[in-house]
Amino acid sequence: QSVLTQPPSVSGAPGQRVTISCTGSSSNIGAGYDVHWYQQLPGTAPKLLIYGNSNRPSGVPDRFSGSKSGTSASLAITGLQAEDEADYYCQSYDSSLSAPWVFGGGTKLTVL
Amino acid sequence: EVQLVESGGGLIQPGGSLRLSCAASGFTVSSNYMSWVRQAPGKGLEWVSVIYSGGSTYYADSVKGRFTISRDNSKNTLYLQMNSLRAEDTAVYYCARDSARGVNWGQGTLVTVSS
């Protein structure tokens, strides 16, 4: 059971917009900690998509955007493309010393 | 450019030991928060351990007492000593660097615990 909750799967047709939610609690996202988002293609390491809730590293298309409110965060992908099909993970921090990094369980995005 | 290169994974019998290494370039390991994260086959990401710039270390409950994180400042390298390995430790192990501009990840190294 992951500390952060994500939907197991989402899907959308090419060109559409999809969102992936990430719900935490008052000890992590709600405590003001940053949320990062990663894209993971099969057999590869996670790739940073969004850092600090809403910032894109250089090279990440502006079709990807992040937001945060209260104890939740969201990743939005507009203009869906076939190459966006991947697993997406959110990550934040927690005040618990036994788990200072916390992850969502991952969301599989299928492009129809 | 920030680079993290893990090594040391392999097939090991239950109860055995393994030491993973993560060679860093483009930044100083000792000045950063460095973590190990693992991913079991077909599963999600699981944080394993962290070493802070001040030297404090913390572990997930699942590995506490069995794994030890450390760093060699002269080699700019992060380590994970894994003892008393169990089948459930089978995973790809990633080292990761936490920074103000997000997290950098290595390519991972596979550890398989099996007889």
Chai-1 contact restraints between the chains, C-beta under 6 A:
chainA,res_idxA,chainB,res_idxB,connection_type,confidence,min_distance_angstrom,max_distance_angstrom,comment,restraint_id
A,H36,B,G102,contact,1.0,0.0,6.0,A-B,restraint_1
A,H36,B,V103,contact,1.0,0.0,6.0,A-B,restraint_2
A,A45,B,W105,contact,1.0,0.0,6.0,A-B,restraint_3
A,A45,B,Q107,contact,1.0,0.0,6.0,A-B,restraint_4
A,A45,B,G108,contact,1.0,0.0,6.0,A-B,restraint_5
A,P46,B,W105,contact,1.0,0.0,6.0,A-B,restraint_6
A,L48,B,G102,contact,1.0,0.0,6.0,A-B,restraint_7
A,Y51,B,R101,contact,1.0,0.0,6.0,A-B,restraint_8
A,Y51,B,G102,contact,1.0,0.0,6.0,A-B,restraint_9
A,Y89,B,L45,contact,1.0,0.0,6.0,A-B,restraint_10
A,L97,B,Y58,contact,1.0,0.0,6.0,A-B,restraint_11
A,S98,B,D61,contact,1.0,0.0,6.0,A-B,restraint_12
A,P100,B,V50,contact,1.0,0.0,6.0,A-B,restraint_13
A,W101,B,W47,contact,1.0,0.0,6.0,A-B,restraint_14
A,F103,B,L45,contact,1.0,0.0,6.0,A-B,restraint_15
A,G105,B,G44,contact,1.0,0.0,6.0,A-B,restraint_16
A,G106,B,G44,contact,1.0,0.0,6.0,A-B,restraint_17
